[in-house]
Amino acid sequence: MIRSKTLVPLKGLLLSAILTGCASVSPDFSDMSQSYQKSIEKYQNNNFLLNIVRSSKEMPLSFIDIPSVIGTGNITETAGLSGLFYSASAGSGLSGLFTVAGSNVAASYINPSLGLSLGRSFNFTQSSLANAQFQKEFLSIIPIETINFFARHHIPPELIFSLTIDSIEVSKPDGTTKEYFNNPTSTNFAEFQALIRHLIQYGLTTEIVKTENAVGPPLDVKKMGPTLPQTILQYVGSKNSNKLDFKPAAEKNPDLYQFTQEVTTARLCFAAYKNIQAVRSEFGESMLCQNPLGTTKQKVERLGITGTLSPNKDKTSLAIRIRSNRDVYHFLGEVLIAQIQTMPRMTYLEPTAISIQQKKSLNEEQVPLLVINKNPPTGTKSIATISYDGDTYSIPAENNGYSALVIDVLSQFLNLNKIPGSIPASPAVLVQ
């Protein structure tokens, strides 16, 4: 029997094919998770930009949530070997596989084949937030408690107040009153900015005040006798027991006790540690923030800055009106209009000392509130890009001022509006 020298390479190819076919490659969960997160991040950023553009054109806003995502991964592996052999032996049959023809016979060939296919996909549902539950919260005034969270944390005061304050009404001691509107397209916008900078320099901030209100008349524990426990149970049952207290009344009679209930109030005020005398002189004592160690009477006397003018006629009074979440998009739409008009006007903010400490990159005297480029050059790196009505709008990834923080605030505001029931239980659209 003649043994062909090509038999050894053939064995090697077969062994390689078998080993390769047995190899196992699993989908990378971490890679799939990161891909999903990046996609969702871009999706959300683009959605915020899209609604800002819609607002600039006075079009309805629309928000879509993705309540569930299912990721799948699969791998298919195949290994094969094909060839044509000419036998050196007479006749035909399987003997040719073992006695491959030599060089003087028509050439034999072997074609190994390997295949590997990888599939990764996501199935997700999209639910529209166009319903009464969501819209009710979306159109409601932003609570001071929410602004307090941002003002007390990582959001610069000039940014959060510019986004949430709609207008400020000022009444002078001589009786003159003027209202300043926070509208970038208004010719008087510079006056509002000068006023809000003045108030921030005076220490404009927010605070949460807890006071105790009397519930019902003082009770004489001796006269009530055996009916006292039943009375206490009735009050506890009708009020919030976690905030209800029963303690001696603020009187000389030691037998008098009083039901009190804790009330939490959020408000704007001046935390004027350095400019406290200037604040007292211009606005009065009542607009200063509370002393945490102050008495109940002292806390009541300091009313903070309200939505209506203070009755104190000897001082300058302020009435600050807060926006709704919908109004914030309207404001940002006005910012966009001012930027893309024939004579562009950027909306700049002056960083405070606190902002510069929090973000060392804010070295400029004025920082843009939001930067949106219309029809930017192709390939420009961005944090959000959308096409709308034949034009492309983009928020650049660099030199964008407070743009990233604006998107961050919009995201958190939107999440706070997603109360139970605002996201439909069953998806409106299924995308596979």
C-alpha positions as CSV (number, residue, x, y, z in Angstrom):
1,M,0.0,0.0,0.0
2,I,1.3,3.4,-0.9
3,R,0.9,6.0,2.0
4,S,0.6,9.5,0.8
5,K,2.5,12.2,2.7
6,T,-0.6,14.4,2.7
7,L,-2.2,12.2,5.2
8,V,-0.4,13.8,8.2
9,P,-1.5,17.3,7.4
10,L,-5.0,15.9,6.9
11,K,-5.0,14.5,10.4
12,G,-3.8,17.9,11.8
13,L,-6.7,19.7,10.0
14,L,-9.2,17.3,11.3
15,L,-7.9,17.5,14.9
16,S,-7.9,21.3,14.7
17,A,-11.4,21.4,13.4
18,I,-12.7,19.1,16.1
19,L,-11.0,21.1,18.9
20,T,-12.2,24.4,17.5
21,G,-15.7,23.1,17.2
22,C,-15.6,22.0,20.9
23,A,-14.5,25.5,22.1
24,S,-17.1,27.4,24.0
25,V,-17.5,31.2,23.9
26,S,-20.2,32.7,26.1
27,P,-21.9,36.1,25.7
28,D,-20.2,38.8,27.8
29,F,-22.9,40.0,30.2
30,S,-20.8,43.0,31.3
31,D,-20.4,44.1,27.7
32,M,-24.1,43.7,27.0
33,S,-25.0,45.7,30.1
34,Q,-22.7,48.5,29.2
35,S,-24.0,48.7,25.7
36,Y,-27.5,49.0,27.0
37,Q,-26.6,51.7,29.5
38,K,-24.8,53.7,26.8
39,S,-27.8,53.4,24.5
40,I,-30.2,54.5,27.2
41,E,-28.0,57.4,28.2
42,K,-27.9,58.7,24.6
43,Y,-31.6,58.0,24.2
44,Q,-32.5,60.1,27.3
45,N,-30.2,63.0,26.4
46,N,-31.6,63.1,22.9
47,N,-35.1,63.1,24.3
48,F,-34.4,66.1,26.5
49,L,-32.9,68.0,23.6
50,L,-35.8,67.1,21.4
51,N,-38.3,68.5,23.8
52,I,-36.3,71.7,24.2
53,V,-36.4,72.1,20.4
54,R,-40.1,71.4,20.4
55,S,-40.7,74.0,23.1
56,S,-38.8,76.6,21.1
57,K,-41.3,76.0,18.2
58,E,-44.3,76.0,20.6
59,M,-45.0,72.3,19.8
60,P,-46.4,69.8,22.3
61,L,-43.9,68.0,24.5
62,S,-43.7,64.2,24.5
63,F,-41.9,61.9,26.9
64,I,-41.4,58.1,26.5
65,D,-40.2,55.8,29.2
66,I,-38.5,52.4,28.9
67,P,-39.9,50.4,31.8
68,S,-38.3,47.1,30.9
69,V,-35.4,45.7,28.9
70,I,-34.6,42.1,28.1
71,G,-31.2,41.2,26.7
72,T,-30.5,38.0,24.8
73,G,-27.3,36.5,23.6
74,N,-26.6,33.4,21.5
75,I,-23.6,31.8,19.8
76,T,-23.7,29.2,17.0
77,E,-20.6,27.3,16.1
78,T,-20.0,24.9,13.1
79,A,-17.0,23.0,12.0
80,G,-16.7,20.9,8.8
81,L,-14.3,19.4,6.2
82,S,-14.8,19.0,2.5
83,G,-12.5,17.7,-0.2
84,L,-12.0,15.8,-3.5
85,F,-9.6,12.8,-3.5
86,Y,-8.2,10.9,-6.5
87,S,-7.2,7.4,-5.5
88,A,-3.9,5.9,-6.5
89,S,-5.6,2.5,-6.5
90,A,-7.6,1.1,-9.4
91,G,-11.3,1.5,-9.3
92,S,-13.3,3.8,-7.1
93,G,-14.6,3.8,-3.6
94,L,-13.6,4.7,-0.1
95,S,-10.1,3.4,-0.6
96,G,-9.2,6.8,-2.1
97,L,-9.6,8.3,1.3
98,F,-6.7,6.2,2.6
99,T,-4.6,6.1,-0.6
100,V,-4.5,9.6,-1.9
101,A,-3.0,10.1,-5.3
102,G,0.5,11.1,-5.7
103,S,2.0,14.0,-7.8
104,N,1.6,12.1,-11.0
105,V,-2.2,11.9,-10.6
106,A,-4.7,14.7,-10.7
107,A,-4.3,16.7,-7.5
108,S,-6.4,16.1,-4.5
109,Y,-7.7,18.9,-2.3
110,I,-9.1,19.4,1.2
111,N,-11.2,22.4,2.3
112,P,-11.7,22.7,6.0
113,S,-14.6,25.0,7.0
114,L,-15.3,26.6,10.3
115,G,-18.2,28.9,11.2
116,L,-19.0,31.1,14.3
117,S,-21.9,33.4,14.6
118,L,-22.6,35.6,17.5
119,G,-26.0,37.3,18.2
120,R,-26.8,39.8,20.9
121,S,-30.1,41.7,21.0
122,F,-32.3,43.7,23.3
123,N,-36.1,43.6,23.5
124,F,-37.5,46.6,25.2
125,T,-40.9,48.3,25.8
126,Q,-41.7,52.0,25.3
127,S,-44.5,53.5,27.3
128,S,-45.8,57.0,26.6
129,L,-46.1,59.4,29.6
130,A,-49.0,61.2,28.0
131,N,-51.5,60.5,30.7
132,A,-53.3,62.5,33.4
133,Q,-51.2,61.2,36.3
134,F,-47.9,62.3,34.8
135,Q,-49.2,65.6,33.4
136,K,-50.7,66.6,36.7
137,E,-47.2,66.5,38.3
138,F,-45.5,67.8,35.2
139,L,-47.7,71.0,35.2
140,S,-47.5,71.5,39.0
141,I,-45.3,74.1,40.6
142,I,-41.9,72.6,41.5
143,P,-41.9,72.2,45.3
144,I,-39.5,74.3,47.3
145,E,-38.4,71.0,49.0
146,T,-37.1,69.8,45.6
147,I,-35.3,73.1,45.0
148,N,-33.8,72.8,48.5
149,F,-32.3,69.4,47.6
150,F,-30.5,70.9,44.6
151,A,-29.5,74.1,46.3
152,R,-28.0,72.3,49.2
153,H,-26.0,69.8,47.1
154,H,-24.0,69.8,43.9
155,I,-26.0,72.2,41.7
156,P,-24.7,75.8,41.7
157,P,-27.2,78.3,43.1
158,E,-27.1,80.5,40.0
159,L,-28.1,77.5,37.8
160,I,-30.9,76.1,39.9
161,F,-32.5,79.5,40.5
162,S,-32.2,80.5,36.9
163,L,-34.0,77.3,35.9
164,T,-36.8,77.3,38.5
165,I,-37.6,81.0,39.1
166,D,-40.1,82.4,36.7
167,S,-40.3,86.0,37.9
168,I,-39.5,88.2,40.9
169,E,-41.8,91.1,42.0
170,V,-40.2,93.8,44.0
171,S,-42.0,96.4,46.0
172,K,-40.0,99.4,47.3
173,P,-40.8,101.3,50.5
174,D,-42.1,104.2,48.5
175,G,-44.9,102.0,47.1
176,T,-43.5,101.4,43.6
177,T,-43.7,97.9,42.3
178,K,-41.9,96.2,39.4
179,E,-41.9,92.6,38.2
180,Y,-38.8,91.1,36.6
181,F,-39.3,88.2,34.2
182,N,-36.8,85.4,33.6
183,N,-37.1,85.4,29.8
184,P,-33.9,85.4,27.6
185,T,-35.8,86.8,24.6
186,S,-37.0,89.8,26.6
187,T,-35.3,93.2,26.3
188,N,-35.4,93.4,30.1
189,F,-33.7,90.1,30.7
190,A,-30.5,91.8,31.8
191,E,-32.4,93.5,34.6
192,F,-33.6,90.1,35.9
193,Q,-30.1,88.7,35.8
194,A,-28.7,91.7,37.7
195,L,-31.4,91.3,40.3
196,I,-30.9,87.5,40.8
197,R,-27.1,88.0,41.1
198,H,-27.8,90.6,43.7
199,L,-30.0,88.2,45.7
200,I,-27.5,85.4,45.4
201,Q,-24.7,87.6,46.7
202,Y,-26.9,88.3,49.7
203,G,-27.2,84.6,50.3
204,L,-30.4,83.5,48.6
205,T,-31.0,79.9,49.5
206,T,-33.7,77.5,50.7
207,E,-34.5,76.0,54.1
208,I,-36.7,73.5,55.7
209,V,-38.4,74.8,58.9
210,K,-40.1,72.5,61.5
211,T,-42.6,74.2,63.8
212,E,-45.2,72.9,66.2
213,N,-48.8,74.0,65.9
214,A,-51.3,73.8,68.7
215,V,-54.1,71.3,68.0
216,G,-57.3,72.1,70.0
217,P,-57.5,73.9,73.3
218,P,-55.3,73.2,76.4
219,L,-56.6,70.3,78.5
220,D,-56.8,70.1,82.3
221,V,-55.7,66.6,83.0
222,K,-57.1,66.6,86.5
223,K,-60.6,67.7,85.4
224,M,-60.7,65.2,82.5
225,G,-59.9,62.3,84.8
226,P,-60.7,58.9,83.3
227,T,-61.8,60.3,79.9
228,L,-58.2,61.5,79.2
229,P,-56.9,58.2,77.6
230,Q,-59.9,58.0,75.3
231,T,-59.4,61.7,74.2
232,I,-55.7,61.0,73.4
233,L,-56.7,57.9,71.4
234,Q,-59.2,60.0,69.4
235,Y,-56.6,62.6,68.5
236,V,-54.0,60.1,67.6
237,G,-56.5,58.3,65.3
238,S,-57.5,61.5,63.5
239,K,-54.0,63.0,63.1
240,N,-50.6,61.8,62.0
241,S,-49.4,60.0,65.1
242,N,-45.8,60.3,64.0
243,K,-45.9,64.1,64.4
244,L,-48.4,64.4,67.2
245,D,-47.2,65.3,70.7
246,F,-48.9,65.8,74.0
247,K,-47.0,67.9,76.5
248,P,-47.4,70.7,79.1
249,A,-48.9,73.9,77.8
250,A,-46.8,77.0,77.8
251,E,-48.6,78.4,80.8
252,K,-48.1,78.6,84.5
253,N,-50.8,76.0,85.4
254,P,-48.9,72.6,85.6
255,D,-52.2,70.7,85.0
256,L,-52.7,72.1,81.5
257,Y,-51.5,69.9,78.6
258,Q,-51.6,70.7,74.9
259,F,-51.7,68.6,71.7
260,T,-49.2,69.9,69.2
261,Q,-48.4,68.7,65.7
262,E,-45.1,69.2,63.8
263,V,-45.4,71.1,60.6
264,T,-42.6,71.1,58.0
265,T,-42.4,74.2,55.7
266,A,-39.9,74.8,52.9
267,R,-39.2,78.3,51.8
268,L,-36.7,80.7,50.3
269,C,-34.7,83.0,52.5
270,F,-31.3,84.8,52.9
271,A,-28.5,82.9,54.7
272,A,-26.6,86.2,55.0
273,Y,-23.7,85.4,57.2
274,K,-21.5,88.1,55.7
275,N,-24.1,90.5,54.5
276,I,-26.6,90.1,57.3
277,Q,-26.7,93.8,58.1
278,A,-27.2,94.8,54.5
279,V,-30.1,92.3,54.2
280,R,-31.7,93.6,57.4
281,S,-31.4,97.1,56.1
282,E,-32.9,96.5,52.7
283,F,-35.3,93.6,53.2
284,G,-35.8,93.4,57.0
285,E,-35.3,90.7,59.6
286,S,-38.2,88.5,58.4
287,M,-36.5,87.3,55.2
288,L,-33.5,85.9,57.0
289,C,-33.2,82.1,57.4
290,Q,-34.0,80.6,60.7
291,N,-31.6,80.0,63.5
292,P,-31.9,76.2,64.2
293,L,-31.6,76.9,67.9
294,G,-34.2,79.7,67.8
295,T,-37.5,79.6,69.7
296,T,-40.8,78.9,68.1
297,K,-41.7,82.5,68.2
298,Q,-38.5,83.5,66.4
299,K,-39.2,81.0,63.7
300,V,-42.7,82.3,63.1
301,E,-41.6,85.9,63.0
302,R,-39.2,85.0,60.1
303,L,-41.4,84.3,57.2
304,G,-38.7,84.0,54.5
305,I,-39.4,85.0,50.9
306,T,-42.9,84.1,49.9
307,G,-44.9,84.0,46.6
308,T,-46.8,87.2,47.6
309,L,-45.4,90.5,48.7
310,S,-44.7,91.0,52.4
311,P,-46.8,93.5,54.3
312,N,-43.7,95.2,55.7
313,K,-44.0,98.6,54.1
314,D,-40.8,100.0,55.6
315,K,-38.6,97.6,53.7
316,T,-38.2,96.2,50.2
317,S,-40.6,93.3,49.7
318,L,-40.0,90.3,47.4
319,A,-42.4,87.9,45.8
320,I,-40.7,85.0,44.0
321,R,-42.7,82.8,41.6
322,I,-41.5,79.3,40.9
323,R,-41.9,77.4,37.6
324,S,-43.5,74.1,36.8
325,N,-41.5,71.4,35.1
326,R,-43.2,72.3,31.9
327,D,-42.2,76.0,32.3
328,V,-38.6,74.9,32.6
329,Y,-38.7,73.5,29.1
330,H,-40.4,76.7,27.9
331,F,-37.6,78.7,29.4
332,L,-34.9,76.5,27.8
333,G,-36.8,76.9,24.5
334,E,-36.4,80.6,24.8
335,V,-32.7,80.2,25.5
336,L,-32.5,78.3,22.2
337,I,-34.4,80.9,20.3
338,A,-32.1,83.6,21.6
339,Q,-29.1,81.6,20.4
340,I,-30.2,80.8,16.8
341,Q,-31.8,84.1,15.9
342,T,-30.2,86.5,13.3
343,M,-28.3,88.3,16.0
344,P,-27.5,85.5,18.5
345,R,-27.6,86.1,22.2
346,M,-26.2,83.6,24.6
347,T,-27.6,83.2,28.1
348,Y,-24.6,83.6,30.5
349,L,-24.4,83.0,34.2
350,E,-21.8,84.4,36.6
351,P,-20.3,81.6,38.7
352,T,-20.4,82.2,42.4
353,A,-17.6,81.4,44.8
354,I,-19.4,78.2,45.7
355,S,-19.6,77.1,42.1
356,I,-15.9,77.8,41.5
357,Q,-15.0,75.6,44.5
358,Q,-17.3,72.8,43.3
359,K,-16.1,72.9,39.7
360,K,-12.5,74.1,39.2
361,S,-13.0,74.3,35.5
362,L,-15.2,77.4,35.8
363,N,-12.5,79.9,35.4
364,E,-14.5,82.3,33.1
365,E,-16.4,85.3,34.5
366,Q,-19.4,84.2,32.5
367,V,-20.5,80.7,31.7
368,P,-23.2,79.7,29.1
369,L,-26.3,78.3,30.7
370,L,-26.9,76.0,27.7
371,V,-25.2,75.6,24.4
372,I,-27.2,74.2,21.4
373,N,-25.7,74.3,17.9
374,K,-28.0,74.3,14.9
375,N,-26.7,72.2,11.9
376,P,-23.2,71.7,13.3
377,P,-20.4,70.2,11.1
378,T,-20.6,66.5,10.5
379,G,-18.7,64.4,13.0
380,T,-18.8,67.0,15.9
381,K,-18.6,65.2,19.2
382,S,-21.8,65.8,21.2
383,I,-23.7,64.6,24.3
384,A,-27.0,64.9,22.4
385,T,-28.0,65.2,18.8
386,I,-31.4,65.1,17.2
387,S,-33.0,65.9,13.8
388,Y,-36.2,67.9,13.8
389,D,-38.1,69.6,11.0
390,G,-35.2,69.3,8.5
391,D,-32.5,70.7,10.9
392,T,-30.0,69.1,13.2
393,Y,-29.5,70.3,16.8
394,S,-26.6,69.3,18.9
395,I,-25.2,69.9,22.4
396,P,-21.5,69.8,22.1
397,A,-19.5,67.6,24.4
398,E,-16.9,70.3,25.0
399,N,-17.0,74.0,25.8
400,N,-20.7,73.7,26.7
401,G,-20.9,75.6,29.9
402,Y,-23.5,74.3,32.3
403,S,-25.2,72.1,29.6
404,A,-24.3,68.8,31.2
405,L,-25.7,70.0,34.6
406,V,-28.9,71.2,32.9
407,I,-29.4,67.7,31.4
408,D,-28.8,66.2,34.8
409,V,-31.4,68.5,36.5
410,L,-33.9,67.8,33.8
411,S,-33.4,64.1,34.2
412,Q,-34.0,64.3,38.0
413,F,-37.0,66.6,37.7
414,L,-38.5,64.1,35.2
415,N,-37.9,61.2,37.5
416,L,-39.6,63.0,40.4
417,N,-42.7,63.4,38.1
418,K,-43.0,59.6,37.6
419,I,-45.4,58.9,40.4
420,P,-47.1,55.5,40.7
421,G,-49.6,55.2,37.9
422,S,-47.8,57.6,35.5
423,I,-46.1,54.7,33.7
424,P,-48.7,52.4,32.0
425,A,-48.6,48.9,33.3
426,S,-48.8,47.4,29.8
427,P,-46.6,48.9,27.1
428,A,-48.0,51.1,24.4
429,V,-45.3,50.1,21.9
430,L,-43.2,46.9,21.8
431,V,-40.0,47.2,19.9
432,Q,-38.0,44.0,19.1
